[in-house]
Amino acid sequence: MPKDHTVPDFLGVAASLTGRRWTGPEPETARQAERLRQDTGLPDPVCAVLADRGIDSAEAEAFLAPKLKDLLPDPMTLKDMGPAAERFVAAAGRGEKIAIFADYDVDGGASAALLIDWLRALGRVATLYIPDRIDEGYGPNAPAIAELARNHDLIVCVDCGTLSHEALAAAGDTDVIVLDHHLGGETLPPALAVVNPNRQDEDGALGHLCAAGVVFLMLVEANRQRRAAGAPTPDLMALLDLVALATVADVAPLTGVNRAFVRQGLTAMGRRARPGLRALADVARLDVPPAAYHLGYVIGPRVNAGGRIGAADLGARCLATADPHEAAALAERLDQLNTERREIEAAVREAALAQAEDRGTEASLAWAAGAGWHPGVVGIVAARLKEALGRPAVVIGLEDGMGKGSGRSVPGIDLGAAVQRLAAEGLLEKGGGHRMAAGLTVAEAKIEAAMARLSELLARQGAGADGPRSLRIDGLMMAGAATPELVEQIEAAGPFGQAAPAPRFAFPDQRITDARRVGETHLKIRFGDTGGPQAEAIVFGAFEGPLGPALLAHGGARFHLAGHLEINHWNGRARAQVKLSDAAPAG
């Protein structure tokens, strides 16, 4: 969307130290925040978040304490849910041989672990199959499905399968259930049931669910059917840690039932009952209560590391195992692979960013392609390009005349639909995904044409119209207001993530009283007024851009500072801290 210059620059900042224009809440949002403050007595920053989410005074209490029972949709609203759950329950009850075919990412691994855990509670086991990213690629393939069909009575495809017509046909007479969330095509594959809120004949009301959310709904219906038959049912609340992990790691919108999934899933994870998640937290040296950030940036990358550059099934096995010793060994291996992944990613990221910048940063799409770029890191690099350039990004690794790529989108731009259209037009060998992420295979000779067409399709949706040069501010705050108690109150309006960004506050006209470099690239500062309340801030990667040098050499100048509030746990103490996003001279 183009910039709205009817809204004045916030604090008069037309160009900050990072070159961004600060914008504040729309006038009606500010008025709604004031009404909330008067009606509820909640702190101004909390009211700012609620107003931005469109919450009124009557809804505030329920929003701040979301209950899964109030937000959980009826599973039967999804097409094919009835026969899917009925067949799965029957197979479990009769002790049939069940195979689970899952994608190699966090969502696929967590979805598979959900089914394995539920079956384990009934004394059943299942075969886990994760395709190799390099040799087999994404989704079901005919040889693997045919082999599974020979030895199993039921195949359940999770986080994949909606577009796998030829592969699923290889199952022959063996029943197949698809539990997925990727965009569907005009026809469905040959399967007993395809449960997917993003089928073309669905209304899209549950289109924000990740695959693990869809699997969880099927297990809700499975438990209902077992209760109706007088049979015992596994504890579904204990499974919410897996649903939360997948929801955040797959960049699903943290709205509606997804909020409750993540909130209650984090509580379940905090109990450290699941051996795999406990082991992953330990190797990551996570010694604070888990938050959505840790799911997306600490635990998730380690689960993904196996599918990216190691054995594809390591992450799913770690999430699914009930053996603490196996969990510890798998987590250690995943941690090692994650370190290797970061090294590979760094080299590809540097080359891809340079290439994308050479093409210009004003287009609707940022893209890059290179020979030998590991297909396991192109998705992460695409996410980094998206963050750096503020627009959808695609990164492609080339080998033997073919390119395998991955893309990441920005809010409001449906990348998956655009990629799927390119595949239908013949510019891609194959492609698909969902709104925020997509994968594609393309002939090297067609890359330029395909990316030009993709850029055109995304431009029609408004991509790139606003660019990366604006920073949204939710409200004003003084240094003395940044307390752990306020941070906890703000976090009650979370979790924050995709489609529900953490609120950013501006601290106007602040004096920096201390600034010191931390490591190679970070900066820590204290700010406020001499003799008055002070606040602490951390600027990650400060010396990779203009913020570090300018704030370190402040020379007594005053600045407007903008950032997110968080709690910094250190040496057993919890302190409020500002994670600084930007700064501007105060005049």
Summary of the structure (lengths in Angstrom):
residues: 587
radius of gyration: 24.3
end to end distance: 30.1
largest distance: 78.4
contacts: 2124
relative contact order: 0.10
helix: 44%
strand: 20%
